[in-house]
Amino acid sequence: MMLSEKLKIIMGNPILWIETFCKIVDKKGVVVPFLLNPQQKELVNGFDKYNVVLKSRQLGITSISCALSLWYSLTGANNHCLLISYSIDSADIIFDKLKFIYNNLPDAIKLKDIANNRKELKFDNGSKITVCTMGNKEIARGSSIKFCHISEVAFCKQDVVAKHILAVEQALLPNGKIILESTANGFNEFATIWDKAENKESLYNPFFFSWIDDKQMFADEYKEFSQKYIALNDGALTDDDLEQDELQYRDMGATLEQLMWRRIKIKNSGESKFKQEFPATPIEAFLTTGENIFNSRHIQEVYNAVKTLKTLKKIDDIPAEIKVYLRSYLSVWNTPEHGEKYVMGVDGSEGLGSDYSVIHIYTNDLVQVAEFRSNKTQPHEVAKVVYLLAKWYNNALVVIEKASGGHVILDRLKNIYHYRNLYKHKDYDVRGKMVKKIGFNTTAKTKPIMIDDFVELFENQDIVIKSLNLLSEMKTYEYSDGSMNAQSGKHDDTVIATALAIQGVKSGIRYH
C-alpha cells in the first residue's frame, strides 16, 4: 500500500488519526502517544447522533472529545465543534487540554489558526472549536454544529440545562454528534435524560462505564492502595474475605486488587460517595444515603429479560373509548382470557403533570397483563378508564388508594358507573363498630405490610413484572429516615399500584 493511501485511511478514521498523531500527558506527567482506552474506543465506535454517557470519574471522555474536535476541524472544512463545561475553571482546563493536543500535532497536519484565544480555535479552512460554559446565552446561536460535548451535565446549572441542550440539538447538522457526559449528582435533569435513554424513551444512545471495567486508568493507584491495604490488614484480601456486594463485583470482573482499592476509598470518603463517583451499575450511580428496598441485582436481571417484550398495538375487542390510549398511556401485554380472574391496583393523581395516575392489572396468579400510566389525565377521566378496563378484564377486582385523585375515582366508580367489585378495607364507626369502606387506606401500619408483601413475592419470583416503568421505580425505592419512599426527585406510583394489586390478590375477596 502506498504511503498516500495509508495516510488517507488514517485521516478518515478518528481512532487511527488520534492514535497516530495526538499526544497527551499521562498521570505521571509524561507526554505520551494518545492510545485510547477501551471506554474511549467503545464511545467512538458506537456513538450515534445523540449520546449520553454515565460514568465513573476520570475515564478520559473530555480528552477524547478534545481530540475528536480537532479531527473534525482539521479533516473537514467549515465544521463547528463546541465543548461546554459547567464552570469557568473547568472550561479553562478543557481549553488547555485542547491546546496541548493541538500544539503537539505534527506540523504537516496542522492548519493555520486565524483565531487562538481563551475560548476559540479557528482555522483557515473555516472550521472552529469553541469552549464555553453552560449558561452562556450565545450557545449555538447562529451556528451549525458538527460536534458537541457537554461535560459534567449533572453539575451544570439545572435551570438552564434542558433549554441549552435543546438549543444545541436544534443547531446540530444532520450528520452532527452530541455527547452529554457526567458522573451522577443526585436526581436532576441529567438523571432524567439518562433514565429516558436507558428506557428507550428518547433518541439518546446510552453508554455506561463502570469502574470495574477500567483496568488501565487507575492501574498505579490500584497497586498503591492495595499495598496500603496489605500493610493495614497484615495481608491481602482473599476470596474468602469478600462480603456479599464484593462477591457480586467479583462476578462482574473486579479483581482483588480493585476490591482492596475500593475498601480504602470507602474508608476515606464513605460508601455512598464512592458509589456516586465510582458506580458499578447505573443503579448505584444514583443511590442516595437510603437503603434500597428491592434487590437491585434481581431488578436488573428482570429488566434485561423483559426489555424486549412487545406490547400489543392492535387489539380488536378493546373498548373503543380506551383504544385511543394504546399508543400513549396504555400498554397491554395480554388481553383478557375467558374464566381468568384479574385484579387492578390503582394509584390516582390530580393529573397536573407531576405525579402519575397508574393502573396495574394482574392475573390472580400475579402475572402482569396491562399498565396505564399518565400524569396529564384528570381523575374523572382516569375513573372512566378504570371502569372500562375493569369490565374488559372480566370484572376485575379494583383496589384503589384513597389518597389524592383516588377519592374522585372511587366516587365515580361507585355512584356514576355503579361498579361493585371494589376492594373494601376494615374501619370503625363512631360507636366502635367495625364497618367496611371501599378503597385501600395506606397508613403507617398498612404501608410496610403491603411493601413487604411485594418484596417477598419479588424475591421468591412469585410475581411476573413486565413494566419497565415499574422496574425503574423499584431501583429507586428506599428506606430512609424511618419511612419507605421514592428517592428525592423520583416517583413511586407504579410501585404503589402493584402493591395495591397484590393486596387485592391476598384478600381473595370479590364482591360481584
N, C-alpha and C positions, 0 to 999 in steps of 0.2 A: 504493500500500500504506500502510495506517495505521501510525503510529508504534508503537502497541502490538503490531501484527503483526510489524513488523521486530524489535522488542525480543524477542518470543517466539522468533523464529528465531535470534537471536543467543544467547539464553540456552540454547537447546537444542543449540547447536553449539560444541564445545570450542575449535576453532580460531578461529571468529569471536569467541567470548567473550574469549579470551586477547588476540587482536589488537585488539579494541575497548577493553578495559578495563585490561589489565595493562601495567605498565611495568617495565623492568629497567635496570641500569647497564651500559653498553657498555664495551669495552676501553679507551676513553679516559676513563672515569669520568663520562660524561654520562648523565643519566637520559633514556631514550628509550622510545617505544612498543615493546612486545614483539611484533616481527614474526618469525614462525617461519622458520628456515632450512629448506632442502629436506629435510635429515635429520630434523628435528623433525616436519615435516609428514608425511613417509613413515611415521614411527613411529606418530603419532596416527591417521592414516588406515588403517594396516594392522595395528595390533596386535589380538591375539586375547586370550583369557583368560590364556594362558601365553606369555610373550615373553622372549627372551634377546637382548641386544644386545652384540655385539663391535665395538669402535670404536677410532678414533684419539682422541687426547686433545682435550679442550676443545671438544666439539661441542654442548654445551648440553643434554644429556639430563637433568641434575639440574634445570636451570631449568624445562624443560618439565614435569617431574614435579611440581615445586612448584606451578606454575600449574594443572596438572590436578587436584591435590589440592584446591586452592581451588575450582575449578569443581565438582567432585563434592560438596564440602561445602556450598557456598553455593547450589547449584541443586537440592539434594535433601536430604531430612530423614534423620537417623539413619545417615548414611554415615560409616564409619570409614576414614580413609586413614592409611597407615603409610609413613614414609620412614626407611629403615635405612641406616646407613653403617658403615664398617669401624673407625672410631676416634672418640673423643670430640671431638677437634678438628674432624674432618670433619663430624660431626653438628652441631656448633655453627655451622659455615659454612652448612650446609644450612638450619638453622633461621633464621639471619639472612637468608638469601636468601628463604625463605618469608615472613618477617615484612615484609621490604621490599616484596614484591609485594602482600601484603595491605594494608599501611599506605597504599599508593599507589593502591588501588582507589577508584573514586568512592563517596562515602558512600551514594549511593542503592542500591547493590547489596550493601553490607556488611550483615552481621548482627551483633547484639550478641554479643560474645565473653564467655563466662562463666568461661573459664579462659584465661590468657595467660601462660605461663611458659617456661622454657628447654627444655621438652620437649613442650609441647602447646598447641594452639589448639583451644578448644572453643566451639561456638556454641549459641545458644538454640533452634535447630531440632533439636538432638540430634546434629548432626554434629561430628566432631572430626578433627584431624590430629595424629598422634603422630610425633615424631622421636626415634630411639634408635640404639644401636649393636648390631651383630651380636655375639651372646654374651649379650645381656640375656635372662635366664631367663623374663621375663614377656612376651616377644614373642608377640603374637597370642593370648595366653591369655585365654579367655573372650570373645573378640571375633568379630564377623563383619565381615570386611574387604571393603571396596568397591574399594580401590585400594592397591597396594603397590609401591614402588620400592626395590630394594636396590642401592645404588651400589657400584662397585668391588668386586664379589664376589670377584675373584681375589686381593684384598689382605686380605680378611677372614680370621679365624682358621679355617683349613681343617678343623679337627677338629669344628667346630660348624656349618659351612655347610649340609651336607646335612640335618641334624636341624632346623635353624631354618627352612630353606626348606620342608621338609615341614610344619612347624607352620603356616606362613603359607598354604600350599596348602590344608590342611585347613580353615582358617578363612575362605577366600575364599567370598563369596557366589556363587550360580550365575551372576550377571552381573558378577562381580568381575574385576579385572585385576591381574596381577603382571608387573613388568618386572625382570629380572635383567640388570644392565648392568655392563660393565667393560672396561678395557684388559686385555691379556694380562699374565700374570705367571708364565710357565712352565707346566708341566703339573700342574695341581691339579684340585680339584673343579669349578671354573668351566670349565676346558678340557674336562672330561668332559661337563658339561652342554651346552656348545657343540657338541661332536662328535656327541652323540646327537641334538640338534636338527637339525644340518646333515644328518645321515644319516637323518632322519625316523624315529628310534628312540624318540622321546618326543613328548609333546603340545606341547612348546615350539616357538614360531614364531621362527625365527632372523632377525635383522637384522644386516647387516654394513655399517659406514660407514667408507669409505676416506678417507684424507687427500686423495686425488686429487679426490674429488667435492666437497670443501669449498673453494669459491672465495670464501666470504664471511667466515668467522670469522677467518681469518688474512690477510685482504687487505692490511692495513697492514704486517704482518710480512713477507709475500711481497715487497712493494715495498722495504722497508728492507733485507732480506737480499740481494735481487737487486742493489741498488745497491752493497752491500759486496762482492759477488762481482765486479761490473764493475770496482770500484776495485782489488781484489786481483789481477785477472787481465787488466787492461788491455783489457777488452771483455766484452760479453755472451756468454752461452752460445748456440751455434747448433746447428742440426740436425746439422751435420757433426761436432760435438764430442761427440755423445751416445754413451755406452757401451751395450752390449747391453741391460742391465737398464733403462737410461733410455729406450731406444727402445721397450721394452715398456710402460713407464709413459706415454710419449707416445701410444702407440696406445690406451691406456686413458683418455686425456683430460687428462693432465697438461700444463700449459703450461710454456714455457721459464722463465718467472718462478718457477713452483713448483719446477722442477728445480734452479734456482740456489739457491733457499731450502733445498732438500733437501741439496745439496752442502755448504753452510755448516753446517747442522745436524749432518751426519755428521762433519764436521771437528771439531766441538765435542764430540760425545758418542759417536761410533763408530757403525758401520753396524748392528750387532746391536741396540744400544739404540734406535736410530731406528726400525728395523722393528718392534720390540716396541710402541713408543709411537705410531708412525705407520705402521701396516701398509697396504699397498696391496691385499692379499688376506688372507683368513683364514689361509692357509698361512704367510705372513710373520709374522703376529702371534705365532705360537708357535715361531718359529725360535729355536734356541739358537746358540751360537758355532760349532757344527759346520757342515760343508758338505753341503748336500743332494746325495744321490747321483742321484736321479731328477729329471728336468726338471719343475719344479713347474707350469709353464705347460701342458706337454703333459698332465700328470696332470689338471689342471682341465678341459682340453678333452675328455679321455676320460670324466671324471666326468660332465660335462654331457651327453655323448652317451648314456651308459648308465644314468643315474639313474632314468629312467622305464621301464627294462626290467622286465617282469613275470616272476617265477619261476612255474613250474608248480605248481599247488596240488592238482591231481587227476591222478594217474598210475595207470593200471590195472595195468600189468605190473611195477610196482616191487615188490621183495621185501617181504613183509608186515612183517618184523622191523625194517626201516628206514623204512617208510612213516610210522611214528609220529613220526619226526623232521622231517617235511616242514614242519610249521608252527612249528618251533622252530629247530633247529640246521642243518637241511639245506635248501640251495637248489639247485634243478635248473632249468637253462635249456633244456637239450636232452637228450632221452632217447637211449639207445644206438641207433646205426644199424647195420644188418647190413653186415658187411665192414669197418667202420671200426676202426682201431686207436686205443687210448686209453692214456694214461699218467697215473699218480696220484702227486702229491707229498704226503708225509705228515710233518708235524711234530708229534710227540706231546708231551703234558704229563702231569703227575701227576694232573690232574683235581681240584685242590684249590681252584679258584676264582681263581687268579691268571693264569698263562699258559694259552693256549688249545691244545687239540688241533685241528689243521687238516688237512683233506683237500681238495686241489685236483685236479680232474680236467680234462684237456685232450685234444683230439684230437691225432693225430700232427702236424697242421699248426698246433698251438698255438692252438686256439680253445677257450676255457673253456666247459665244459658243466655243471659242478656244483661245489658247495662244502659241506663240513661244517665247522662251527666251534663248539666248545663248551669252556668252562673248568670244567665240572662233571661231565663224563663220564669215568669211570675208564678207565685204559689197556686193561684186559681187554675192556671194552665197546667201546672205540674199535677194537680189533683185530677184533671181530666186524663192526662197521660197515665197516671197510676191506675185509674179506673179501667181504661181501655186495655192496658197491658194485663191487669189482674184478671179481667174477664177472658181475655185471649188465652192466658196461661191457666185454663181450667179452673177459674175462680180461685186464684191463688190466695193463700193466707197473707195478709198485708200487715207488716209490723212497721209502725211509723213513730219516729222520735217526736215527742210532743213539743219540743222547743222550736223557736224561730218560726219559719214558714210551715212547720208541721201542724200547728193549730188550724191554719186555714185549710190545709189538705184534709185533715181529719173531719173538720166540719162539713166540707163539701162532699166528701165521700159518704158521710152518714146522712146528711139532710137533703142533698140535691141528687146524688146518684143512688142513694139508698143501698149502698154496698154493705153486705152483712159480714163478710169474712174478714173482720178486723181483729187484730190481736188486742187482748184486754189484760190490764195489769191489776193486781190487788191493791186496794186502798181502803181507807176507813172514813166513815162519815163523822159528823159532829157528835154522834152518840157512841162512837167507837165501834159501830157495826161494820164488818167487812163488806165491801162492795167491789165490783169490777168496773173499771173505766177503760175506754178504748185508748189505744196508743201505748207506747213504751215510755216510761218515766225514768230518764237517766239521772241518777243521783250519785253521791259519793259512795254509796253502798252497791248500787247496781252496775256502775261502770267498770270497776275492777273485775267483777264476775263475768260480764259479757266479753271483756277483752281477754281475760284468762281463758275462757272457753275457746275463743278464736285462736289464741296462741297454741293451746293444746292440740286442737284439730289440725292446725298447720304443721306443727312439729311431727305429728303422727301421720301426716299425709292423708288425712281423712276428709279433706276438702279440696276440690278441684277449682283452682282460680285461673281465669282466662283473661282478666282485665289487666293490662299494663299500667293503667292509671292506679289501680289498687296496689299492685306490687311496688310502684314508685312511692306511694304514700306510706306503705309499710316500712320502707327503708328509713323513713324519717319520723317514725312514730316512736316516742321515747318516754321514759320515766325520768322526771326531773322535778326537783323541789316538792316531792311528795305527791305528784299527780301524773296522770298519763295524758299526753297531748302531742300534737304535731310540733315539730321543731319550729321556732320562730320564723315566720315568712312562708311556711308550708301549710298544706291542707290535710285534713283527716276525714273528709266527708265520705269517701269511698270505704275507708276502714270502718267507720261507724255504720254505714249502710249494710255491709256484710255482717258485722257483729250483730246487728238487729235481725237479719235473716236467720242467723244461727240460733238466736233466742227463740225465734218462731218455730224452727225445727225441733229445738229442745223441748218446747212446751207440749208438742204433739197434739195441740188442740185446734180444731177447726169449727167454725161457728155457722156454716151454711148447711 
